Amino acid sequence: MKLVFVHGSGATGQTWYYQKEHFKDCDAPDLPGHPDGKLCTSVEEHSDWLHDYIREKSYRDVVLAGHSLGGAIALQHAIKYPGDLKAIILIGSGARLRVLPLIIESIRNTLDDSGAWMEKLVKPLYAGVDEKVRELLLPGIARLGPAPQLNDFLCCDKFDVMDKIGQITLPALAIVGDQDNMTPPKYSQYMARNMPSCKVEVIEGATHLVFLEKPQLVNAAIDKFLSEIN
């Protein structure tokens, strides 16, 4: 069994800092264009890339864990390439991920001013993360700049598999912070109602970056899930 973590919009595999510390044999790749390579322009294209990545690595019985955009990629992968997977873990994600037009417009307005983008759009998102880890992660995100985040949010905005998730029979765990305003608990609860083998874990006192804000609780939930499917 191989645990693979897929990061969210405008981020890198480095954001799985606590999970890489805890799950020693896991993999947390950077998606294309984050920073190397060409950006994928849809969730399905991301899933196709990941399918090739998994085959190149010869991974078997993959448990695919994704945050936000990464969760969308995990859902798409479970629909298109179920043979790759043993289970999926969906963190702060949903079967549809519409993005507020104001957010997209705000990123567009900072494409030529990465400093303003960091101050207005990135740092507030990471405010609940431990300061030492936040200061470790932010330079890498700053190096990406706003363009990948805009691309990723546009991928999310087009994503909608609400009418397809009933096809997913793999074991699934949805983890969400109770204060997540971007992908609120109702998104996870919808997946649990409509996917035959999906459970929900709501983490109190956490927002969209629940895996960074409450890593011990998230890792414990993942450990329990893995023990149940092993």
N, C-alpha and C positions, 0 to 999 in steps of 0.2 A: 504494500500500500504506500502510495507516494502523495504527500500533501503539497499542493501547489497553490500559492497565494497570488491573486491578481489585483493589482492596485487600482485606485479610482482615478477620476479625472484630474489632469494636471499634476500628477504625482509620479513617483517611481517605486520600484520594489523596496527601496530603503524605508518607506513608511511602515513596513511590517517589522519594524525594529524589535518590538517585544515578542512577536510571534517567532521571529528567527532565533531569538535568544532561547525561547522555550521549546520549540519544535526543531531540534538540532538538524534533522535530516530533510527539512522542508526546502522548497525552492520558491523564490519570489522574483520572477523575471521582470525586467522593464519591458513594457509594451513598446512596439515599434514607434520611433520618433520621440522616445522619452529617455535619453535624448537621441539615440542613434537610430538610423534607418528612416524609412518613410512612414509618416502617420497613416494609420488605417482610418477610413472615413465612414465606417459603419460598425455596429456591434457584430454583425455577421462576418465582416472582414476580419475583425479582431479574433473571432472564434476560429476562422479558417487558419489564421496565422498560428494560433495556439495549438490547433490540431497538428500542424506540421511540427511545431516545437516539441510537443509531447512525443511524436513519433521519432524525431531526431534524437531525443534523449532516451528513447526506449523505456519510457515510464509505463508501468502497468498499474491497474487498479488505482487510478488517480482520484484523490479527493480534492475537488477544485473549489477553493474558497475565494470569493471575490467581494470587494467593497464597492458599493455604488455602481459605477460603470463596470467594475470587475464582476459584480454580482450579475449584471445584465449579460456579460460575456459568459458567465457560468450557466445561466439559464439557456441562452442560445446554444451553448455547447451541448447541454443535456438534451436539447431537442434535436440537434443536427448530428451530433457525434456521441450518442449515449454509450457506444462500445468503448470509448476512451476512459470512461468514468466508473468509479465505485459509488460515489456520493458527491453531493454539492453542499457548500456552506455559503449562505447569502447574508452579507453583513451590510446593514444600512442600504438596502437595495429594494427592487420591486419589479413587477412584470411590465410596468410602464413607468417611464422616467421623464416625464415632461419637465422642462426647465423654464422657470419664469423668464419671460422676454426681457425683463429689466436686468436680470443677471447677465444674459447673453450680450445685451447692449452695453452693459458696464464693462465687460471684458473687451469688447470691440473698441470701446473708447480709450482703453489703456494699452492697446497693442504696441504703441510707440512710446510707452512710458511704463516700463516694468517696475519702476520704483513705486509709482502710484498704484499699480496692480497689486503689488505685495502688501502695501499698507491698507488698501481699501477692501481687498477681496480675499487675500490669502491669510494674513496674520490673524484677522478676526476668527477665521475658521479653526485655527490651531490654538486659540486662546485657552482652551481647557486642557491642553496637553502639558505634561510636566516640562518645566522650563529647560532643563538640560537636554531632554530629547527634542523639544521644539527647536532649540538652537542648533541641534545636530541636523535636523531635517530641512529647515528652511533654506539654507544655502543651496542645496541640491534642487529644490523647487524653483528658487530664484534663477538658477542657471537655465532651467527649461524655458522660462519666460511665459507670457500669457497665451501665445499662439496654440500650444498643445492643449491647454485647458479649454480654450474656445472650441477647438476641434472636438475634444472629448464630450463637452456639453452638447454640442450639436449632434453627436452620435447618440447620446442619451435621449435627447429631445425627439429623435426619430424612432426610438425603440418602443415597441409595443408587442408583447407576446401574451397578452391577457387571455386570448382565446386559444392559446396553444399549451399553456403550462399543465393542463390536465393530462397531456401526453407523457409528462415526466413521472416515471414510476420509481426513479432512484431515491434512496434515502436522502432527505434534505433537512438542513437546519437553517432557520432564519434568525439572525441576531440583530437586535435594533435597540438603540437608546430611547428611553421614554421621552426624552426632550429633543428628539431628532425632528427638526422642522423641514428638512429637505426630503427625506424619505421616512415619513412618520410611521409609527407602529401599525397603522391600518394597512400599509403596503405589505408588511410581513404577514399580518393576519389574513389578508386576501390570499396570499400564496399558500398558507396553511390550509385554508378552506378548499382550495382548488387543486392542490397537488396531493395525490394519495398518501404520500409518505413524508410529509413536511411537518416539522415541529418548530415552535417559536420560543425564543428566549428574549425577554424584554429586560434590559439592563437599566436599573434606576440611576438617575443622576448623570446620564450620558447623552451627548448630542450625536451629530452625524459621524464624528470620528470616535465612535464607541470603542473600537479596538485599540486606540491610542490613549483614550481617557480612562478606560477601565480594563486594562490588559489582563489583570489576574482573573477577573470574572469572565471575560471573553475566552481566555485560554482554558479556563476550567470547563466552560460550556463545550468547547471544541473537544477537549480531552474526553469528556463524558460521551459525546456523540461518537467519537472514534471508537471508544470501547464497546459501544452498542452495535456497531456495524462490523467490527473486526471478526 
